[in-house]
Amino acid sequence: QVQLLESGGGLVQAGGSLRLSCAASEGTFSRIAMGWFRQAPGKDREFVAAISKSGGDANLADSVKDRFTISKDNAKNTVYLQMNSLKAEDTAVYYCAARPTLSGNYYVTSSEYPYWGQGTQVTVSS
């Protein structure tokens, strides 16, 4: 069982930055691929970013790839989502997700992740 706790959300003006953190309870964090997803009111949950267990491979959604960065610190059991140049359309609840794996892949589909955090609200004012 992996427990995840997100932090770092809040209210920011358009053009600003936030860094989300997701701390995992699992001691073997280096064996866990991580992802970030978001869900805006009235919309489906969508993929934002994913990173392999080592942190060596990552993928970001087209809508954020020039503005967001995902990183993973296995020593701290934490994955980060650095969000720059925020837009009003980035407003959503952001969730981190975890998938224990022996593979070096990252995963971009929500159904591939068995463990989820409770979410953190990001609100971007225009």
N, C-alpha and C positions, 0 to 999 in steps of 0.2 A: 504494500500500500504506500503510495506516494502522496503526501500532502503538500499543497502549493499555496503560497500566500503572496498575492500581488500587492504592490504599493507604488506610490508615485503619481497617481492620477490627481486631477484637479481641474481648476478653471484657468484658462490661459487665453490671451488675445491672439487673433489670427497673426501668423508670422512668428509666433513664439515657439518655445521648445519645452519639452518635458522628457524625463527619463523614467520609464516604468521599470520596476524590478519585480522579479518573481523568485522567491526563496523556496527551495524544496527541502522536505524533511529527509528524503532518501540519502543515505550515506554514500551510495555508489553513484553519485550524480554523473560521473564520467561514462556511465553506461545508459544514459537517458537522453534521447533526442527531445528537443523542446520546440514549442510553437507558440505564436501569439495569434489570436483571433479577436474579432470585434463584432459587436452587434449594436446597430443603431435602432432607435424606436421604430417599430413597424417593418423592420427589415430582417432578413435572415442573417445568421451568423456568417461572417466571411473571413477568409484567410488573410492574414497580414504578413507574417514572417515565420520562418522555420530555420532551425539550425541542427546540425548533426550532433551526435553525442560528444565528439571531440571538440566541436566548435569550429572545425576546419572548413565545413561546407555550410552554406546558407542560401536561402531563397527568400525573396520579398515579392509581394504583390506589385503588379505594374503601377497601381495607383499610389504607391508609397516608396518605390525603390530609389528614387532620387532624393528622398527626404528622411527616410527612416533607416536605422541600422540595428541589427540584432547581434548580440554578443553573449558569450557564455563563459563564466568563471567557475571551473570545476572545483577549484580550491575553496570557493565560497558557497558552493551549491546554489548558485544564482544565475539567472538569465536576465538580460537587460533588453529593453527596446528604447533606443534613443530616437526621439521624434523631433525633427526640426521643421521649420517653415510650415507650421500647422495651419490647417484650413478648417473652415466651419464644417465641412463634410467629413472631417476626421472625428467629429463628436460621436461618441459611442461608449459602451461598456467594453473594456478590453479584458480578455481572458488569456491566461497562460495555460498551456497544456503540456503533458508529459507522456512520453512513450518509452518505457524500458526496451532496449534493443541491443542485439549483438551486431547489427548492421551499421555501416557508416553512412547510411542515408539520412536525409531529412524528409519530413512528411508534411504535405500541404493540405490534407483532407481531414476535417474534424473527426470523422469516424475512425481514424487511425490512432487517435489518442484516447487512452482509457482513463486518464487522470486529468482533472481540471481544477483550477482555482475558482474563487468566488467572484472574481471580476473587480475591476476598478474603473470608476467613471472618469472619462476625459471629456471635458466640455471646452470647445473652442468658440469664443465669441468673435463675431465679425464686426 
